[in-house]
Amino acid sequence: MIEVNGLTKNFGSLCAVDHIDLVVGNEIFGLLGPNGAGKSTTVMMLTTLLRPTSGSARVCGYDIIKEAKKVRESISYVPQDMAVDIKLTGYENVMLYAKLYDVPDRERKVDEVLELMGFGERAGNLVNTYSGGMRRRLELAQALVHEPEVLFLDEPTIGLDVAARKKIWEHISRLREQGMAIFMTTHYMEEADEHCDRVAIIDKGSIVTVDSPTNLKLGLGKGASMNDVFLKNVRTPEEQTVFDGYKFRSMLRRR
C-alpha cells in the first residue's frame, strides 16, 4: 500500500527527513520518534501536502508527486490538530466531506459512518457540545466517508483521556480487521505495543529500526518494554553531541 525509497525533505540547511525507505502493507503501521524527529513531515509528504526534496514514494500504487490527485482520492488524513467545524453539527461536518469527495448516495453513506463511529442521536448536535473524544471520532467519520484504502493518523489519541483513547482504538482496530491500511504516528509506547502490527522508530530524520513490537522487545531480552526499545534507539541531545564529536574526530583521523 505504501512504498518509500530514499524520501528526503530539507528545510534550508535542516534535513528533516533523511533518505528513508519503508514498505507498508495492509496493517497498522506506527511511526515513533521524539518531537522534531520527522514524523509529521513524513506523513505530510506521503499525503501530498508537502513536496519531497528528493526520493520517491507510491501510495496505493500512485506516485506522490506525479499522481498526487490519485493519491488524495485513495487516502484519508486525520491531522493532529482538530479538523472539524464546531459551528456545524456532526452530520453537517461529515456531509461536507462527502460533498467534497463527490460521494454517491451520500446521505446513506454519511449516516453509515456516523453510526459506525457511535454517534446515534448526537449526530444532529453542534460539535461545540462534543467532548474531545467525540470530536476525534467525528474526524474519523469524515475520513471514512469516501472509503479510503489507506488512513493516515497523526497522533490520533493525543490529549484524550484513557476511556476516549480506548474507544478510538476500538474503531481503528475494527478498520484494520476490515482490510484498511493504517499509517499512524504516536508518542504513546503502550499503544504502539498493543495495537501496531509493525513500528518504525525515526530519530533525527532517519529510520533506525523497523519490526513488530514483539521482535523489537525480544531483541533487548526478557522483560523489555517498548519504552526500553525507544530509549535504546533514540539519542538525547547530550548523546547526539557526543556522537557528533565522535564522528568529527573519526573524520579527522581518516584525513
Secondary structure, 3 states (H helix, E strand, C coil): CEEEEEEEEEECCEEEEEEEEEEECCCEEEEECCCCCCHHHHHHHHCCCCCCCEEEEEECCEECCCCHHHHHHHEEEECCCCCCCCCCEHHHHHHHHHHHCCCCCHHHHHHHHHHHCCCHHHHHCEHHHCCHHHHHHHHHHHHHCCCCCEEEEECCCCCCCHHHHHHHHHHHHHHHHCCCEEEEEECCHHHHHHHCCEEEEEECCEEEEEECHHHHHHCCCCCCCHHHHHHHHCCCHHHHHHHHHHHHHHHHHHC
